[in-house]
C-alpha cells in the first residue's frame, strides 16, 4: 500500500488590497519505510521536532513516530479483542506517552502507551446505550482524562451526551448522561478554570431543527448553563464539528449547514455571538481551525476527493483559500480530529488521505515583506549595482 508524504511550499504573493494569491510547489519526500494505513487522523509535533500520528485501515490502528527529518522511527500496530480497531482520537500525554480512544464492539475504549508506543493499559466503558460514538478526549490538568461521547437508543432515534472522567490509569471516576432525552451530540472538550466547555449540536424534531451549542460544566460534569446558535431562517439546521478556544478568551465553533455551505460562529468568553460566516459551496464543512496572528486558518472538507484551507481575518472574512485535489478527510462522526497543527519551524502540518493512503504534508508560505525588509532588499540590490558599476569604470580606466 503506497503512502505519499509531500512537502509543500505555499508562497503568498500580494495582489489588490488584502487579496492574496497562492503559488504551490510540491517536493516529494521519500520515507525510508512506507507509512501505514489508508487514512491519517491526528498529528502532533513534539518539542524535539519529531512527529507522532495515528492512522487506520479496515482492521487496525497504527501509532507512528517520525524524527525531525521525517525518518520513520517506529510504528505500533494496535488491535483490541481481535476486533476491527479504529482509535481515531490521539492525545500526547504529559508523561511523554500517548492516549488513543475509539470504539470497540460498541463500547468506548481508551488505551495508554509509553513514549515508545508500547501499550501500558486498556480500559473499556459503556454508556448503556445500544448505539455509541466516542467524540472527544483530553488529558485533564489535574491528571486523568475527560471523555465526551454520544449514546442513542435505537428505538426512538434520540440520544444524549455521555461525559466521563477517569483517573491516570483510565479507571472510571464518574460519568454523566447530559441533555437527555434530546438528541444532543458532543464534538469537542475544552478545559477551563471552572471545569469544562463542551461544544455540541442539539437536535429537536418538533420543530425539525438543529443548533450549535456551547455547554458549560463544572469539574464534576454538572451543567452550569448552555448557549445555542442558529435555528432561524438560513441557519435552521446545523452540524457542529467542533470548537477551539481563541486568543481573546472566546470560542470559535465550526461545522456546516445542512445542504448548505460551511458555517463558523465566533463568540466571546460569555458565549455571546460576535460574528458568523459561511464558506464554500453546499455540502462543504469546516472540520478544523487554528488561531493565527490576525485571524484563523480553517480546514475545509469540500467533497469526497478535495480538501481546502481558508485563511481569514479576525472577523472571518476570507483572505485567501486553496484546494488540495484527491486529498480526503474523515467525515460525519469522525470529523473531530487533530489533523492540522502549527509547525515549530513555521508553517503548518496536515494529515489526511491521498489515493487511499495515509498522507502527510508540510505547508509553508512566505509572509508579505515588511517595510524594513523591503528597504533592506533595496539597499542590498543598490549596493550590488554600485559595485558592478564601479568595477566597470575601473576596467575602462585600466584599459586606457
C-alpha positions in Angstrom: 0.0 0.0 0.0 1.6 3.2 -1.2 1.9 6.2 1.2 2.5 9.7 -0.1 4.4 12.1 2.1 4.8 15.5 0.5 6.5 18.8 1.4 4.5 21.8 0.2 5.9 25.4 -0.1 2.9 27.8 -0.2 4.1 31.1 -1.4 1.7 34.0 -0.9 2.1 37.0 -3.3 0.3 40.3 -2.6 -2.3 41.5 -5.1 -5.1 44.0 -4.8 -5.6 45.2 -1.2 -5.7 42.3 1.2 -6.3 39.7 -1.5 -3.5 37.2 -1.8 -2.8 34.6 -4.5 -1.1 31.3 -3.6 1.6 29.5 -5.6 2.0 25.8 -4.7 5.3 24.0 -5.1 5.3 20.3 -4.3 8.5 18.5 -3.4 8.1 14.7 -2.7 9.8 13.2 0.3 10.8 9.6 0.0 10.4 8.0 3.5 12.7 5.1 4.3 9.7 3.0 5.2 6.1 3.5 3.9 3.7 4.9 6.4 0.9 2.5 7.4 -2.9 2.8 7.0 -5.3 4.2 4.5 -6.2 7.5 6.3 -4.5 9.6 8.9 -6.4 11.1 11.7 -4.3 13.1 14.2 -0.8 14.6 14.1 1.4 16.2 16.8 4.9 17.7 16.7 6.9 17.1 19.9 9.4 19.6 21.4 12.3 18.0 19.6 10.6 18.4 16.2 9.6 14.8 15.9 6.1 13.9 14.7 3.6 11.4 16.1 0.5 10.4 14.2 -2.3 7.8 14.2 -3.7 6.2 11.1 -6.1 3.3 10.3 -7.0 0.6 7.8 -10.1 -1.6 7.9 -8.8 -3.7 10.9 -6.0 -1.9 12.7 -4.9 1.4 14.2 -1.3 2.4 13.7 0.7 4.7 16.0 3.7 6.1 14.2 6.6 8.3 15.1 9.0 10.2 12.7 12.1 12.1 13.7 12.5 15.8 12.8 13.9 14.8 9.4 10.8 12.7 8.7 12.7 9.4 9.1 10.5 6.6 10.4 11.5 5.7 14.0 8.8 3.2 14.8 5.2 2.1 14.1 3.0 0.2 16.6 0.0 -1.8 15.3 -3.0 -1.9 17.6 -5.9 -4.4 17.6 -8.0 -4.8 20.7 -10.0 -8.0 21.4 -9.4 -9.2 17.9 -12.0 -6.7 16.6 -11.7 -4.1 13.9 -10.0 -1.3 15.8 -10.4 2.4 14.9 -8.8 4.6 17.5 -9.4 7.9 15.8 -8.6 10.1 18.8 -5.0 10.7 19.8 -3.6 12.7 22.7 0.0 13.4 23.7 0.3 13.0 27.4 2.3 15.0 29.9 4.5 12.0 30.8 5.6 11.6 27.2 3.3 8.8 26.4 0.2 8.7 24.2 -3.5 8.0 24.7 -5.7 6.7 21.9 -9.5 6.3 22.1 -12.3 5.0 19.9 -15.0 2.3 19.9 -14.7 -1.5 20.1 -17.7 -3.7 19.8 -20.0 -0.8 20.7 -18.0 0.1 23.8 -15.8 3.1 24.3 -12.1 2.2 24.6 -9.2 4.2 25.9 -5.6 2.9 25.8 -2.4 4.5 27.1 1.1 3.9 25.8 4.5 4.9 26.9 6.8 7.2 24.9 7.8 4.3 22.7 4.2 3.4 21.8 4.1 0.3 24.0 0.7 -0.2 25.5 0.6 0.2 29.3 -3.2 -0.3 29.8 -6.5 -0.6 28.1 -9.9 0.4 29.5 -13.4 0.0 28.1 -16.6 1.8 29.1 -20.3 1.5 28.4 -23.0 4.3 28.3 -25.7 1.6 28.5 -26.9 2.7 25.0 -27.5 0.4 22.1 -25.6 2.9 19.7 -22.5 4.7 20.7 -19.9 7.1 19.2 -16.8 8.4 21.0 -16.3 12.0 20.0 -13.6 13.7 22.1 -10.9 13.1 24.7 -8.5 15.3 26.6 -5.9 14.8 29.3 -7.1 16.8 32.4 -4.7 19.2 34.1 -5.0 17.5 37.5 -4.5 14.1 35.9 -6.6 11.5 34.1 -8.8 12.0 31.1 -12.2 13.5 30.2 -14.3 11.7 27.6 -17.3 13.0 25.6 -19.4 10.5 23.7 -22.8 10.1 22.1 -25.2 7.4 23.2 -28.5 6.7 21.4 -31.3 4.2 22.0 -32.3 3.0 18.5 -36.0 2.7 19.4 -36.7 6.4 19.2 -33.6 7.9 17.5 -33.0 10.3 20.3 -29.7 10.4 22.2 -27.6 12.1 24.8 -24.1 13.2 25.8 -22.1 10.7 27.8 -19.5 12.7 29.7 -16.9 10.9 31.9 -13.8 11.4 33.9 -11.1 8.8 34.6 -8.0 8.7 36.8 -4.4 8.4 35.4 -4.9 4.6 34.9 -8.1 5.0 33.0 -10.3 3.8 35.8 -13.8 5.5 35.6 -14.2 8.1 38.4 -17.7 9.2 37.3 -20.0 9.5 34.2 -23.0 11.7 33.5 -25.7 11.5 30.8 -26.3 15.1 29.8 -29.1 16.8 27.8 -31.2 13.6 27.6 -33.7 12.7 26.2 -32.9 15.3 23.5 -30.8 14.2 20.5 -27.6 16.0 21.5 -24.2 15.0 20.2 -20.9 16.5 21.6 -17.8 17.3 19.5 -15.0 19.0 21.5 -14.0 19.2 25.2 -12.1 22.4 26.3 -10.9 22.6 29.9 -11.5 25.8 31.8 -10.7 27.1 35.3 -14.2 26.2 36.5 -14.5 22.9 34.7 -15.2 22.3 31.0 -16.7 23.8 27.9 -18.3 21.3 25.6 -19.3 22.0 22.0 -22.3 20.1 20.7 -25.2 20.1 18.3 -28.7 19.8 19.7 -31.5 18.4 17.5 -35.2 18.9 18.0 -37.8 17.0 16.0 -40.6 19.4 17.0 -39.8 21.6 15.2 -37.3 19.8 12.9 -34.2 21.9 13.6 -30.6 21.7 14.9 -28.5 24.3 16.7 -24.8 24.8 17.6 -24.4 24.6 21.4 -21.8 25.5 24.0 -22.4 23.7 27.2 -20.7 24.8 30.5 -19.9 22.1 33.0 -18.2 22.1 36.4 -15.3 19.8 37.4 -17.8 17.1 38.3 -19.6 17.2 35.0 -22.6 19.1 36.3 -24.2 21.6 33.9 -23.7 25.3 34.6 -25.6 26.5 31.6 -25.7 26.5 27.8 -26.0 28.8 24.8 -27.3 27.9 21.4 -26.7 29.4 17.9 -28.7 29.2 14.7 -32.2 27.8 14.5 -33.8 30.5 12.4 -34.0 31.3 8.7 -30.9 30.3 6.7 -29.4 28.8 9.9 -32.2 26.5 10.7 -30.3 23.2 10.5 -26.7 23.0 11.6 -24.0 20.4 12.5 -21.2 21.4 14.9 -17.9 19.5 14.2 -16.0 21.2 17.0 -14.7 24.3 18.7 -11.4 25.9 19.6 -10.5 28.5 22.3 -9.5 31.8 20.7 -6.7 34.2 21.6 -9.1 36.7 23.1 -10.7 34.3 25.6 -13.7 33.4 23.4 -14.5 30.4 21.2 -14.8 29.5 17.5 -17.5 26.9 16.6 -17.2 25.2 13.3 -19.3 22.9 11.1 -21.8 23.2 8.4 -25.4 23.9 7.5 -27.4 21.0 6.1 -27.5 21.1 2.3 -25.8 24.5 2.5 -22.2 25.8 3.0 -19.8 25.5 5.9 -20.6 27.7 8.9 -18.4 29.3 11.5 -19.5 31.2 14.6 -17.3 33.3 16.8 -18.4 34.1 20.4 -16.8 35.9 23.3 -15.9 34.5 26.7 -19.6 34.8 27.8 -20.9 32.9 24.8 -22.3 36.0 23.1 -22.1 35.8 19.3 -19.7 38.3 17.8 -19.9 37.2 14.1 -20.7 34.3 11.9 -19.6 33.5 8.3 -20.4 30.9 5.7 -17.7 29.3 3.4 -17.5 27.3 0.3 -20.3 25.6 -1.5 -23.3 23.5 -0.5 -22.1 20.3 1.3 -18.8 21.8 2.4 -17.8 21.7 6.1 -15.2 23.2 8.4 -13.6 20.3 10.4 -10.6 22.1 12.0 -9.4 25.5 12.8 -6.3 27.3 14.2 -5.9 30.8 15.5 -3.3 32.9 13.6 -1.8 36.3 14.4 -4.5 38.2 12.5 -7.4 35.7 12.2 -8.0 31.9 11.7 -6.8 29.1 9.4 -9.8 26.8 8.6 -9.6 23.2 7.4 -12.4 22.6 4.9 -13.9 19.3 3.8 -15.0 20.1 0.3 -16.2 16.8 -1.1 -15.1 13.2 -1.2 -12.0 14.0 -3.2 -10.9 17.5 -2.2 -9.7 19.3 0.9 -9.4 23.1 1.4 -7.6 25.6 3.5 -9.1 29.0 4.2 -7.2 31.9 5.8 -9.5 34.5 7.4 -9.1 37.8 9.1 -10.2 38.3 12.7 -13.8 38.8 11.6 -13.9 35.7 9.5 -13.5 37.4 6.1 -11.6 35.3 3.6 -8.0 36.5 2.9 -7.1 33.5 0.7 -8.0 29.9 0.1 -6.5 26.9 -1.7 -7.7 23.4 -2.5 -5.8 20.0 -2.5 -7.4 17.7 -5.0 -7.6 14.0 -4.3 -6.9 14.7 -0.6 -9.7 13.4 1.6 -10.6 13.8 5.3 -12.8 11.7 7.6 -16.4 12.9 7.7 -19.5 12.6 9.8 -18.9 11.5 13.4 -15.2 11.1 12.6 -14.8 14.8 11.8 -13.5 15.9 15.2 -9.8 15.2 15.0 -6.4 16.9 15.2 -5.2 16.9 11.6 -4.0 20.5 11.2 -1.3 21.8 13.5 1.3 24.7 13.5 4.8 23.5 12.8 7.5 24.5 15.3 9.8 25.7 12.5 6.9 27.8 10.9 4.0 26.9 8.6 1.7 24.0 9.3 1.5 20.2 9.2 -1.6 18.4 7.7 -2.5 14.8 7.8 -5.3 13.2 5.7 -5.6 10.5 2.9 -4.4 10.6 -0.6 -5.2 7.8 -3.1 -6.4 5.5 -0.3 -3.1 6.0 1.6 -2.0 8.0 4.7 -0.9 11.5 3.6 1.3 13.9 5.5 2.3 17.4 4.3 4.2 20.4 5.4 2.6 23.7 4.4 4.9 26.7 4.2 4.2 30.2 2.9 6.1 33.4 2.7 4.6 36.4 4.6 4.3 39.8 2.9 7.6 41.6 3.3 7.7 44.4 5.9 8.8 48.0 5.1 12.2 47.3 6.8 12.6 44.1 4.7 11.8 45.9 1.5 14.3 48.7 2.4 17.0 46.1 3.2 16.4 44.3 -0.1 16.5 47.6 -2.0 19.8 48.6 -0.2 21.4 45.3 -1.0 20.4 45.5 -4.6 21.6 49.1 -4.8 24.9 48.2 -3.3 25.4 45.3 -5.7 24.6 47.6 -8.7 27.0 50.2 -7.4 29.8 47.6 -7.0 29.2 46.4 -10.6 29.3 50.0 -12.0 32.5 50.8 -10.1 34.1 47.6 -11.4 33.1 48.6 -15.0 34.5 52.1 -14.5 37.7 50.6 -13.1 38.1 48.2 -16.0 37.7 51.1 -18.5 40.3 53.2 -16.8 42.7 50.3 -16.6 42.5 49.7 -20.4 43.2 53.4 -21.1 
